[in-house]
Amino acid sequence: MLDTLKQSGRNIGRSISHTWENLSEGWRELLNRNSSALTHFSRNMDDTQAENGALATFPRWSLLAGEVEETDKEILVRVEVPGMDKKDCRITIEGNVLYVSGERHYERETRDSTYHVMERAYGSFQRSIPLPRNVDAGNAEASYMNGVLNIRLPKVDGDNNRTVLVT
């Protein structure tokens, strides 16, 4: 009986160790691959007051996943901004950094419900994305489809130290 308990204890210890290793590996990969996509959302007082403080318990951080792809002629940037319209996003290029900022508004269908899962963040945000090459910010183009903001940036030689707002 004592041997059986000892063996069970060793098996449980191995299982816990294996689970912890998998969890740690998942967090390391998430941080390594997505640390720049982790974006802080700040709330304005109107939203918080409108919901009697309910937003205070909602997440303040969310992932705005993105991609930066380079071709011979341009840099293509795609950022996931679900639940937003293109008009809610502001794109600015300063030197070789692309800034995407905006606000995701909190909307609720009913007032007499209870959330059991809330993983989406609401409020104002800004995400910065380093660009691998100099771009012609004045000829940048932005489009929005299916929750993804697409930004096309023609490449140029030389410095790009000016600030440009893309519409």
C-alpha positions in Angstrom: 0.0 0.0 0.0 2.8 2.4 0.9 4.6 1.6 -2.4 1.4 2.3 -4.3 1.1 5.7 -2.6 4.7 6.6 -3.3 4.3 5.6 -7.0 1.1 7.7 -7.3 2.9 10.6 -5.7 5.8 10.3 -8.2 3.3 10.1 -11.1 1.4 13.2 -9.9 4.7 15.0 -9.5 5.7 14.2 -13.1 2.3 15.3 -14.4 2.5 18.6 -12.6 6.1 19.2 -13.8 5.1 18.3 -17.4 2.1 20.6 -17.2 4.2 23.5 -15.8 6.8 23.1 -18.6 4.1 23.2 -21.3 2.5 26.3 -19.7 5.9 28.0 -19.4 6.7 27.2 -23.0 3.4 28.6 -24.2 3.9 31.9 -22.3 7.5 32.2 -23.6 6.3 31.7 -27.2 3.5 34.2 -26.6 5.9 36.8 -25.2 8.6 36.2 -27.9 6.2 36.3 -30.8 3.6 38.8 -29.7 5.1 41.1 -27.1 4.9 44.1 -29.4 1.3 43.2 -30.2 0.3 43.5 -26.6 -1.4 46.8 -26.5 -2.7 48.9 -23.6 -6.2 50.3 -23.8 -7.0 53.4 -21.6 -10.6 54.3 -20.9 -12.2 57.7 -20.8 -14.4 58.8 -17.9 -17.6 58.9 -20.0 -17.5 55.2 -20.8 -16.7 54.2 -17.2 -19.4 56.5 -15.8 -22.0 55.3 -18.4 -21.6 51.7 -17.2 -21.5 52.6 -13.5 -17.9 51.3 -13.2 -18.6 48.0 -14.9 -15.7 48.6 -17.4 -13.3 48.8 -14.5 -13.3 45.0 -14.3 -12.8 44.5 -18.0 -9.3 43.9 -19.5 -7.0 46.9 -20.1 -4.6 44.9 -22.4 -5.3 43.1 -25.6 -3.4 41.7 -28.6 -3.5 43.8 -31.8 -1.8 41.2 -34.0 0.1 42.4 -37.0 2.3 41.5 -39.9 5.0 43.4 -41.7 5.8 42.1 -45.2 8.3 43.5 -47.6 8.3 43.3 -51.4 10.7 44.8 -53.9 8.6 48.0 -54.0 6.7 48.4 -50.8 6.2 47.5 -47.1 2.8 46.0 -46.4 1.5 46.2 -42.8 -1.6 44.4 -41.6 -3.0 45.0 -38.1 -6.0 43.2 -36.7 -8.5 45.7 -35.2 -11.7 43.7 -34.9 -14.9 45.5 -33.9 -13.7 48.8 -35.3 -14.2 50.9 -38.5 -11.4 52.4 -40.5 -12.6 55.9 -39.4 -11.9 54.8 -35.8 -8.2 54.3 -36.6 -5.5 56.9 -37.0 -2.2 56.0 -38.8 0.9 58.2 -38.4 4.4 57.6 -39.7 7.3 59.2 -37.9 10.7 58.3 -39.3 10.7 54.5 -39.6 8.0 53.9 -37.1 4.3 53.4 -38.0 1.8 54.3 -35.3 -1.7 52.9 -35.3 -4.0 54.5 -32.7 -7.7 54.7 -32.2 -10.5 53.8 -29.9 -12.6 50.6 -29.5 -15.9 51.7 -28.1 -17.8 49.5 -25.6 -21.2 48.5 -26.8 -23.7 46.4 -25.0 -26.9 45.0 -26.4 -28.8 44.8 -23.1 -28.3 46.3 -19.6 -29.7 43.4 -17.7 -27.2 40.7 -18.5 -24.1 39.3 -16.8 -20.7 38.7 -18.4 -19.1 35.3 -17.7 -16.1 35.8 -20.0 -14.7 39.2 -20.9 -11.4 39.1 -22.9 -11.8 42.1 -25.1 -10.3 45.5 -24.1 -12.0 48.8 -24.8 -10.8 52.4 -24.9 -8.1 54.3 -26.6 -4.9 52.6 -27.8 -1.7 53.2 -29.7 0.5 50.5 -31.3 3.9 51.3 -32.7 5.4 49.1 -35.5 9.1 49.6 -36.5 9.5 49.6 -40.3 12.5 47.7 -41.8 13.1 50.3 -44.6 12.6 54.0 -45.4 9.1 54.6 -46.9 7.4 57.3 -48.8 4.9 58.2 -46.1 3.2 60.8 -48.4 2.1 58.1 -50.8 1.0 55.5 -48.2 -2.4 54.0 -48.6 -4.7 52.4 -46.1 -7.7 50.1 -46.5 -9.8 48.1 -44.1 -11.6 44.8 -44.6 -12.9 42.1 -42.3 -11.4 43.6 -39.2 -7.9 44.0 -40.7 -6.3 47.4 -41.4 -4.0 47.1 -44.4 -1.3 49.8 -45.0 0.8 50.0 -48.2 4.0 51.9 -47.8 6.1 52.5 -51.0 9.8 52.1 -50.2 12.4 54.9 -50.9 16.1 55.5 -50.5 17.4 58.0 -48.0 16.0 59.4 -44.7 12.4 59.7 -43.7 12.4 61.9 -40.7 9.1 63.7 -41.2 5.7 63.0 -39.6 2.8 62.1 -41.9 -0.8 61.3 -41.1 -2.2 58.6 -43.4 -5.9 58.9 -44.3 
